[in-house]
Amino acid sequence: MVMEESVERIGIAEEAFDRVVAASRQLEASLDAFDDILDDLTLLADYYGSSEWFEDRGADEKNKLPKDLKRGVLSEDLPYDMLSDARGLALRMLEIATDVLYLV
């Protein structure tokens, strides 16, 4: 009876262990990728709403930019939403990190 309970407990713990290891590896890869684009994120945060952004947006409104130029960064919503999403991810990472720190 005791052995059956131990086997069941160990099986459950092993499954949890495998999920944690897999998720940790995936998270590490994602964090590495996010870390690699921090300079890009800084550039976009500095550009959005800057005098250069307003100048570029004005040029776009006056049709002074090439028609085939990708210009999503000149919209108001796309950069704002992206920056808000990045902030939300950062806050979520902090919340998760706090929970994990209390476990270990």
Contacts in CASP RR format, 6 or more apart in sequence:
PFRMAT RR
TARGET T0000
AUTHOR 0000-0000-0000
METHOD contacts of the structure
MODEL  1
MVMEESVERIGIAEEAFDRVVAASRQLEASLDAFDDILDDLTLLADYYGS
SEWFEDRGADEKNKLPKDLKRGVLSEDLPYDMLSDARGLALRMLEIATDV
LYLV
34 89 0 8 1.000
41 83 0 8 1.000
41 86 0 8 1.000
44 73 0 8 1.000
44 79 0 8 1.000
44 82 0 8 1.000
44 83 0 8 1.000
45 83 0 8 1.000
47 53 0 8 1.000
47 73 0 8 1.000
47 79 0 8 1.000
48 73 0 8 1.000
48 79 0 8 1.000
48 80 0 8 1.000
48 83 0 8 1.000
53 73 0 8 1.000
53 74 0 8 1.000
56 65 0 8 1.000
56 74 0 8 1.000
57 74 0 8 1.000
58 64 0 8 1.000
59 65 0 8 1.000
60 71 0 8 1.000
60 74 0 8 1.000
65 71 0 8 1.000
72 78 0 8 1.000
72 79 0 8 1.000
73 79 0 8 1.000
END
